[in-house]
Each structure stands twice: as structure tokens, then as C-alpha cells.
């Protein structure tokens, strides 16, 4: 193998690693509905969130959610984001995904409200 061939092979390997495992989707955030978003405070003072999201787009997509816990004065106590289906797509045309999440609340803080919203959609490539 020549030096030029080795450099080209390494460049291709680096490019392959840099290629994302997702593609831009024709679906929009507005295509995703949060059907259920229930929460409770557990015995440790943390938030346990349970719900369901619906993909109303025609394509299967991954969905990223944001959860914000606030105190009685409206101040943010905790904030987190996650992908409920991990790196799997949620089926389109009404496909659904259960959501279960644990939000750690700092000691001494109390939670009055928890809001959730869709912040991005991505179409994961099959592996």
C-alpha cells in the first residue's frame, strides 16, 4: 500500500466516523403530540414522569423531549432533555411511544409544576 493510498484510506475512515447516524426529517415538531404528561413526587422528593407521545407525521422519526420542573415562584428547579425511544424511530401515522422518566430534584427544593415539550425530531438511520 502506498503512502497516498494509506492517507486516503484513513481519510475515508475518519469521514465514516464523522457521518451522523441520523438524517434531516421532513417531519416537524408540530407533527408530534404529547398525549399524556403526568407526574408525581416520589418518596425521595424527585419527579416521576409518565406519559405518551404520538407521531402524526407520515415518516418514522426520533423525538427529543424537554422537561422543566418549577417551584411555586416559577423558578426552574430542574431541567432535562431525553429521547424516549433512544436512537429508534417512532412509527409514523399515529405511532406512539410511552414515556417514563425520573427527574432528580436538588435537596431542599420543591416542585409545583412540570412542563414537557418536543424540542426536536430526527430520522435515525437503520444500523
Residue, then its C-alpha position, 0 to 999 in steps of 0.5 A: x500500500x502506498x503512502x497516498x493510498x494509506x492517507x486516503x484510506x484513513x481519510x475515508x475512515x475518519x469521514x465514516x466516523x464523522x457521518x451522523x447516524x441520523x438524517x434531516x426529517x421532513x417531519x416537524x415538531x408540530x407533527x408530534x403530540x404529547x398525549x399524556x404528561x403526568x407526574x408525581x413526587x416520589x418518596x425521595x422528593x424527585x419527579x416521576x414522569x409518565x406519559x405518551x407521545x404520538x407521531x402524526x407525521x407520515x415518516x418514522x422519526x426520533x423525538x427529543x423531549x424537554x422537561x422543566x420542573x418549577x417551584x411555586x415562584x416559577x423558578x426552574x428547579x430542574x431541567x432535562x432533555x431525553x429521547x424516549x425511544x433512544x436512537x429508534x424511530x417512532x412509527x409514523x401515522x399515529x405511532x406512539x411511544x410511552x414515556x417514563x422518566x425520573x427527574x432528580x430534584x436538588x435537596x431542599x427544593x420543591x416542585x409545583x409544576x412540570x412542563x414537557x415539550x418536543x424540542x426536536x425530531x430526527x430520522x435515525x438511520x437503520x444500523 
